[in-house]
Amino acid sequence: MVLEAGPEVGGRARTLDVGGEPVDRGFQSLFTAYPATSRMLRDIGIRKRDLIAFDRGAVVHDGTRWSRMGTSVRGTLGFEWFSAADTARLARLGAEVAAVPSGALLAGTERGLDTHEYLVSKGFSDQAIAGFFRPLFGVITADPGLHSDAAYFRFLMKMLLRGRAVVPVAGHGMIASWAAAAVEQRGGQVRCRARVSEIVTDEDDRGQAVGVRVDGEVIRARTVVVATEAPAARALLADLDRQTARALDLRPRGVTTLVYSLRTSLYAGRTIILNGAPDDGLAGAGRDGEHGRAPRIDLVCQESNLLRPGMGDGARLLATSVHGDADAPDPDVLAAGMETLASTWNRGFPWAEVAELVDVVVHPWAQFAVPPGVREDLPDAGTGVDNVFLAGDVTMHPSVEGAVGSGERAARVVQGYLARHPSGGA
């Protein structure tokens, strides 16, 4: 039985219906090279034909000019932020990460450095870091300062080089809805609007969970798997396993997304636009809204270009702002920054006349920060209660692959527990 507190499954990866078209509640993409995620997609029936690929790389605007970046070594040739030496360094880095298994990359000694330190140690120029790595990986990791540990960066680099960034044809919510259907097809249940308030333990103090409490009802279970964002998991485990609860005291990275319906497309192609302007550049480039600067729009994606190409002149656009663990930016100020960027990126574009803001989606816990040392202390699938287990990206790394891989691991641990305890309980 899956108990979901929200009105539908999906959490951070839900999809809206805007004018009859699917639009994600925030920009996301899958990497086809993610191993556990690829296995799950096959298991629930999503095939390659159901995944729409972005053009490789992205388009970057530095405040004055456009550049197209590629994620391959060849794709950086002619990219003005890369020198010939930077291209050679990227080739060496690509060959290096390609030769190492994903698990070994994540466990590598580079986890003691942050990504910016690592790139400097590899000899990349300031221009390459500012014009390529910071706009791209700053969005992927929700960390514009490139403070994530370098071993995690090397893993992501391999995923970029080995596969494509894709979106399911009906948006990312398609994955959650198909997964829920697969659970039910196998005899399981999925209950929405069912918020778990407590893990209920036995009365004879054997250290066992007997179920969970939902709206006063106790649902009995032989095993309980907690798979939520860190704050909710921490609250559920606080009285049962203080050590694990303390390990979930992580620093959040927040993301706010403005969802627009446009009567006229802002741009063509299956790509994204990255804001490469320095923080002291255009309005809309400030990080925190202080000193009269607007909060920064980091990424713009016309998702309809992928999911509904050729469906008239309109478009559905996502404008994403990464704001760390600070309060979410004022939507009106953020929208004004987007209008400024649109007129800068596409001069003469009548943004005010054609753009309708249809939703503002705030994810205070879009990801968690993984500076050096944080991943060392993340809890694993076990807890201090022998039939309560933990899953979710907070047990591995902050990505879709981290979440799915943690689910696989938790499933193996639960299977082992049930094999050792074949009877008893509900």
C-alpha positions as CSV (number, residue, x, y, z in Angstrom):
1,M,0.0,0.0,0.0
2,V,1.3,3.4,-1.0
3,L,0.1,6.3,1.1
4,E,0.4,9.7,-0.5
5,A,-0.3,12.9,1.4
6,G,-1.0,14.9,-1.7
7,P,-4.1,14.9,-4.0
8,E,-2.2,12.8,-6.6
9,V,1.0,10.9,-6.8
10,G,4.2,12.5,-8.1
11,G,5.2,15.1,-5.5
12,R,7.8,17.4,-7.1
13,A,7.3,15.6,-10.5
14,R,3.6,16.3,-11.1
15,T,2.2,17.7,-14.4
16,L,-0.4,20.4,-14.9
17,D,-3.0,20.6,-17.7
18,V,-2.7,24.0,-19.3
19,G,-5.2,24.5,-22.2
20,G,-5.3,20.8,-22.8
21,E,-1.5,20.4,-22.9
22,P,0.8,18.8,-20.3
23,V,3.1,21.2,-18.5
24,D,5.4,20.2,-15.7
25,R,5.2,21.9,-12.3
26,G,8.9,23.0,-12.7
27,F,11.6,22.2,-15.2
28,Q,13.0,18.7,-15.0
29,S,14.7,16.3,-17.4
30,L,15.7,12.7,-17.2
31,F,19.0,11.4,-18.4
32,T,18.6,8.2,-20.4
33,A,22.0,7.0,-18.9
34,Y,20.5,6.8,-15.4
35,P,20.6,3.0,-14.8
36,A,18.1,2.5,-12.1
37,T,15.6,5.0,-13.6
38,S,15.9,3.2,-17.0
39,R,15.1,-0.1,-15.3
40,M,12.0,1.4,-13.6
41,L,10.7,3.0,-16.8
42,R,10.9,-0.4,-18.5
43,D,9.2,-2.1,-15.6
44,I,6.2,0.3,-15.7
45,G,5.9,0.2,-19.5
46,I,7.4,3.5,-20.6
47,R,9.5,2.9,-23.7
48,K,12.0,5.0,-25.7
49,R,9.2,6.1,-28.0
50,D,7.5,7.7,-25.0
51,L,10.5,9.9,-24.2
52,I,11.2,13.1,-26.2
53,A,14.8,14.2,-26.3
54,F,16.1,17.7,-26.0
55,D,18.6,18.9,-28.5
56,R,22.1,18.2,-27.1
57,G,23.4,21.1,-25.1
58,A,21.6,24.4,-24.5
59,V,21.6,28.0,-25.6
60,V,23.2,30.5,-23.3
61,H,22.7,34.3,-23.1
62,D,25.4,36.2,-21.2
63,G,23.5,39.4,-21.1
64,T,24.7,40.7,-24.4
65,R,25.1,37.8,-26.8
66,W,23.9,34.3,-27.6
67,S,26.1,31.1,-27.5
68,R,25.1,27.5,-28.2
69,M,26.8,25.0,-25.9
70,G,27.1,21.3,-26.5
71,T,27.6,18.7,-23.8
72,S,30.1,16.7,-25.9
73,V,33.7,17.6,-26.6
74,R,32.8,18.2,-30.3
75,G,29.9,20.4,-29.1
76,T,32.3,22.8,-27.4
77,L,34.3,23.5,-30.6
78,G,33.6,27.1,-31.5
79,F,31.9,27.7,-28.1
80,E,33.4,31.1,-27.4
81,W,33.8,30.5,-23.7
82,F,36.0,27.5,-24.3
83,S,39.7,27.8,-25.4
84,A,41.4,25.0,-27.3
85,A,43.0,24.1,-24.0
86,D,39.6,23.9,-22.3
87,T,38.3,21.6,-25.0
88,A,41.3,19.3,-24.5
89,R,40.7,19.3,-20.8
90,L,37.0,18.4,-21.3
91,A,38.0,15.6,-23.6
92,R,40.3,14.2,-20.9
93,L,37.6,14.6,-18.3
94,G,35.1,12.8,-20.5
95,A,37.4,9.9,-21.2
96,E,38.2,9.6,-17.5
97,V,34.6,9.5,-16.2
98,A,33.5,7.2,-19.1
99,A,36.0,4.6,-17.9
100,V,34.7,4.5,-14.3
101,P,31.5,2.8,-13.2
102,S,28.8,5.1,-11.9
103,G,29.0,3.8,-8.3
104,A,32.7,4.2,-8.2
105,L,32.4,7.8,-9.5
106,L,30.0,8.7,-6.7
107,A,32.3,7.1,-4.1
108,G,35.5,8.7,-5.6
109,T,38.0,10.6,-3.6
110,E,36.9,13.8,-5.4
111,R,34.0,14.0,-3.0
112,G,36.4,15.9,-0.7
113,L,36.4,18.8,-3.1
114,D,33.6,21.1,-4.2
115,T,32.9,21.3,-7.9
116,H,34.4,24.7,-8.4
117,E,37.7,23.7,-6.7
118,Y,37.8,20.6,-8.7
119,L,37.4,22.4,-12.1
120,V,40.1,24.9,-11.1
121,S,42.4,22.0,-10.1
122,K,41.8,20.5,-13.6
123,G,43.0,23.7,-15.2
124,F,39.7,24.9,-16.7
125,S,39.7,28.6,-17.3
126,D,37.6,31.1,-15.5
127,Q,35.7,31.7,-18.7
128,A,34.9,28.0,-19.2
129,I,33.7,27.7,-15.6
130,A,31.6,30.9,-15.8
131,G,30.2,30.3,-19.3
132,F,29.7,26.6,-19.4
133,F,29.8,24.7,-16.1
134,R,28.1,27.3,-13.9
135,P,25.0,27.9,-16.0
136,L,24.5,24.2,-16.8
137,F,25.4,22.4,-13.6
138,G,24.2,25.3,-11.5
139,V,20.7,24.5,-12.7
140,I,21.1,20.7,-12.6
141,T,22.2,20.8,-9.0
142,A,20.2,23.9,-8.0
143,D,23.6,25.2,-6.9
144,P,24.8,28.3,-8.8
145,G,27.9,28.5,-6.7
146,L,29.1,25.0,-7.8
147,H,29.6,23.9,-4.2
148,S,28.3,20.3,-4.7
149,D,31.0,17.7,-4.1
150,A,33.1,16.9,-7.2
151,A,32.4,13.2,-7.1
152,Y,28.7,13.9,-7.6
153,F,29.6,16.3,-10.4
154,R,31.7,13.6,-12.2
155,F,28.7,11.2,-12.0
156,L,26.5,13.8,-13.6
157,M,29.1,14.6,-16.2
158,K,29.1,10.9,-17.2
159,M,25.3,10.9,-17.4
160,L,25.4,13.9,-19.8
161,L,28.1,12.4,-22.0
162,R,26.5,8.9,-22.2
163,G,22.9,9.7,-22.8
164,R,20.3,12.3,-23.7
165,A,18.1,14.6,-21.6
166,V,14.5,13.6,-22.2
167,V,10.9,14.4,-21.1
168,P,8.1,11.8,-21.1
169,V,5.6,12.6,-23.8
170,A,2.9,13.5,-21.3
171,G,5.2,15.3,-18.9
172,H,7.0,13.9,-15.8
173,G,3.8,13.2,-14.1
174,M,3.4,10.3,-16.5
175,I,6.1,8.4,-14.7
176,A,4.3,8.7,-11.3
177,S,0.8,7.8,-12.8
178,W,2.1,4.8,-14.7
179,A,4.1,3.7,-11.6
180,A,0.9,3.9,-9.5
181,A,-1.0,1.9,-12.2
182,A,1.7,-0.7,-12.1
183,V,1.4,-1.0,-8.3
184,E,-2.3,-1.6,-8.7
185,Q,-1.9,-4.0,-11.6
186,R,0.2,-6.1,-9.3
187,G,-2.4,-6.2,-6.5
188,G,-1.2,-3.2,-4.5
189,Q,-3.1,-0.1,-3.5
190,V,-2.3,3.6,-3.8
191,R,-4.2,6.0,-1.5
192,C,-4.0,9.7,-2.1
193,R,-4.9,12.4,0.5
194,A,-3.6,10.0,3.1
195,R,-1.1,11.8,5.3
196,V,0.8,9.6,7.7
197,S,1.0,11.3,11.1
198,E,2.8,8.6,13.1
199,I,4.6,5.3,12.8
200,V,2.8,3.1,15.4
201,T,4.9,0.8,17.4
202,D,4.0,-2.3,19.5
203,E,3.0,-1.9,23.1
204,D,5.4,-4.6,24.5
205,D,8.5,-2.5,23.6
206,R,10.0,-5.0,21.2
207,G,11.1,-2.2,19.0
208,Q,8.8,-3.1,16.2
209,A,6.4,-1.0,14.1
210,V,2.9,-2.4,13.7
211,G,1.7,0.1,11.2
212,V,1.0,3.8,10.6
213,R,-1.7,6.3,11.6
214,V,-3.7,8.1,9.0
215,D,-6.5,10.5,10.1
216,G,-6.9,8.5,13.4
217,E,-7.0,5.2,11.6
218,V,-4.1,2.7,12.2
219,I,-3.2,0.8,9.0
220,R,-1.3,-2.3,10.1
221,A,1.8,-3.5,8.2
222,R,4.7,-5.9,8.6
223,T,7.1,-3.3,7.2
224,V,7.1,0.4,6.8
225,V,9.1,2.3,4.2
226,V,9.4,6.1,4.7
227,A,9.9,7.7,1.3
228,T,9.3,11.5,1.7
229,E,11.2,14.7,1.7
230,A,13.7,15.1,4.5
231,P,11.6,17.3,6.8
232,A,8.6,14.9,6.8
233,A,10.9,11.8,7.2
234,R,12.7,13.5,10.1
235,A,9.4,14.3,11.9
236,L,8.2,10.7,11.5
237,L,11.4,9.2,12.8
238,A,12.3,11.7,15.5
239,D,10.8,9.6,18.4
240,L,11.9,6.3,17.0
241,D,15.4,6.8,15.7
242,R,17.0,10.1,16.7
243,Q,20.3,9.3,15.0
244,T,18.7,8.8,11.6
245,A,16.4,11.8,12.1
246,R,19.5,14.0,12.9
247,A,21.2,12.7,9.7
248,L,18.2,14.1,7.7
249,D,18.9,17.6,8.9
250,L,19.9,18.8,5.4
251,R,20.1,22.2,3.8
252,P,17.4,22.6,1.2
253,R,17.8,24.2,-2.3
254,G,14.5,25.9,-3.3
255,V,13.2,26.4,-6.8
256,T,10.4,28.6,-8.0
257,T,8.9,28.2,-11.4
258,L,6.6,30.6,-13.3
259,V,4.3,28.7,-15.7
260,Y,3.3,30.8,-18.7
261,S,0.9,30.3,-21.6
262,L,2.1,32.3,-24.7
263,R,0.1,33.1,-27.7
264,T,3.3,33.4,-29.7
265,S,6.4,31.3,-29.2
266,L,9.4,33.0,-27.7
267,Y,11.9,30.7,-29.5
268,A,12.0,27.6,-31.7
269,G,13.7,24.3,-31.2
270,R,13.9,21.6,-28.6
271,T,16.4,23.3,-26.3
272,I,16.5,25.3,-23.1
273,I,17.8,28.8,-22.5
274,L,20.3,29.3,-19.7
275,N,20.9,32.7,-18.1
276,G,24.7,33.1,-18.3
277,A,24.6,36.8,-17.3
278,P,26.8,37.7,-14.3
279,D,25.0,38.6,-11.1
280,D,25.9,42.2,-11.5
281,G,24.5,42.3,-15.0
282,L,20.9,42.7,-16.2
283,A,17.8,43.1,-14.0
284,G,16.8,39.6,-13.3
285,A,20.4,38.6,-12.7
286,G,20.5,39.2,-8.9
287,R,20.7,36.2,-6.6
288,D,18.7,37.3,-3.6
289,G,16.6,40.3,-4.5
290,E,18.8,42.6,-2.3
291,H,20.1,46.1,-3.3
292,G,17.2,46.6,-5.7
293,R,18.1,43.7,-7.9
294,A,15.4,41.3,-9.0
295,P,15.8,37.5,-8.2
296,R,17.4,35.6,-11.0
297,I,15.7,33.6,-13.7
298,D,18.2,30.8,-14.3
299,L,16.5,28.7,-17.0
300,V,13.7,29.1,-19.5
301,C,12.1,26.1,-21.3
302,Q,9.3,26.1,-23.8
303,E,8.2,22.5,-22.9
304,S,5.5,22.6,-25.6
305,N,8.2,22.6,-28.2
306,L,9.0,19.1,-27.2
307,L,5.6,17.7,-26.1
308,R,3.2,19.4,-28.6
309,P,5.3,20.7,-31.5
310,G,3.2,22.1,-34.4
311,M,0.1,22.6,-32.3
312,G,-0.6,26.1,-33.4
313,D,1.3,29.3,-32.7
314,G,1.1,29.2,-28.9
315,A,3.6,27.8,-26.4
316,R,3.8,26.7,-22.8
317,L,6.9,28.1,-21.1
318,L,8.6,27.4,-17.7
319,A,10.8,30.1,-16.2
320,T,12.9,28.7,-13.3
321,S,14.6,30.5,-10.4
322,V,17.0,28.8,-8.0
323,H,17.0,30.4,-4.6
324,G,18.8,28.2,-2.3
325,D,17.5,27.9,1.2
326,A,16.3,31.5,1.3
327,D,12.6,32.5,1.1
328,A,11.0,32.1,-2.3
329,P,11.2,35.3,-4.4
330,D,8.1,37.5,-4.8
331,P,6.3,36.2,-7.9
332,D,5.5,39.7,-9.2
333,V,9.2,40.7,-9.0
334,L,10.3,37.4,-10.6
335,A,7.7,37.9,-13.4
336,A,9.0,41.4,-14.0
337,G,12.5,40.0,-14.3
338,M,11.3,37.4,-16.9
339,E,9.7,40.2,-18.9
340,T,13.0,42.0,-18.9
341,L,14.9,39.0,-20.0
342,A,12.4,38.2,-22.8
343,S,12.8,41.6,-24.3
344,T,16.6,41.3,-24.0
345,W,16.8,37.8,-25.5
346,N,14.3,38.5,-28.3
347,R,14.2,42.2,-29.0
348,G,10.8,43.5,-30.0
349,F,9.0,40.4,-28.7
350,P,5.6,41.6,-27.3
351,W,5.9,39.7,-24.0
352,A,3.3,41.8,-22.1
353,E,0.7,41.3,-24.8
354,V,1.2,37.5,-25.4
355,A,2.3,36.1,-22.1
356,E,-0.2,34.9,-19.5
357,L,1.1,33.7,-16.1
358,V,-1.0,30.7,-15.3
359,D,0.7,29.3,-12.2
360,V,3.5,29.9,-9.7
361,V,5.0,26.7,-8.4
362,V,7.3,26.9,-5.3
363,H,9.3,23.9,-4.3
364,P,11.0,24.9,-1.0
365,W,12.7,21.5,-1.0
366,A,13.5,21.0,-4.7
367,Q,16.8,19.4,-3.8
368,F,19.2,19.2,-0.9
369,A,22.7,20.7,-0.9
370,V,25.6,18.2,-1.2
371,P,28.8,20.1,-0.4
372,P,31.8,17.9,0.5
373,G,31.0,15.6,3.4
374,V,27.2,15.7,3.3
375,R,26.8,12.4,1.3
376,E,29.2,10.7,3.7
377,D,26.6,11.1,6.5
378,L,23.4,10.3,4.7
379,P,21.4,7.5,6.2
380,D,21.0,4.2,4.4
381,A,17.9,2.0,4.0
382,G,18.0,0.7,7.6
383,T,16.8,2.6,10.7
384,G,16.9,2.0,14.4
385,V,13.6,0.1,14.1
386,D,14.2,-3.2,12.5
387,N,11.1,-3.3,10.3
388,V,11.1,0.5,9.4
389,F,13.1,1.4,6.3
390,L,14.1,4.6,4.5
391,A,14.0,5.5,0.8
392,G,14.2,8.7,-1.2
393,D,16.9,10.8,-2.8
394,V,17.9,11.9,0.8
395,T,19.6,8.5,1.2
396,M,21.7,8.7,-1.9
397,H,22.0,11.9,-3.9
398,P,19.6,14.7,-5.0
399,S,18.4,13.4,-8.4
400,V,15.7,11.3,-9.9
401,E,18.3,8.5,-10.1
402,G,19.0,8.9,-6.4
403,A,15.4,8.5,-5.6
404,V,14.8,5.5,-7.8
405,G,18.0,3.8,-6.8
406,S,17.1,4.2,-3.2
407,G,13.8,2.6,-3.9
408,E,15.5,-0.4,-5.4
409,R,17.9,-0.7,-2.4
410,A,15.0,-0.4,0.1
411,A,13.1,-3.1,-1.8
412,R,16.0,-5.5,-1.5
413,V,16.3,-4.8,2.2
414,V,12.6,-5.3,2.8
415,Q,12.7,-8.6,0.8
416,G,15.6,-9.8,3.0
417,Y,13.7,-8.8,6.2
418,L,10.6,-10.7,5.0
419,A,12.6,-13.7,4.1
420,R,14.0,-13.8,7.7
421,H,10.5,-13.1,9.2
422,P,8.1,-15.1,7.0
423,S,5.1,-14.9,9.3
424,G,3.5,-12.5,11.8
425,G,1.9,-9.1,11.5
426,A,-0.9,-8.0,9.2
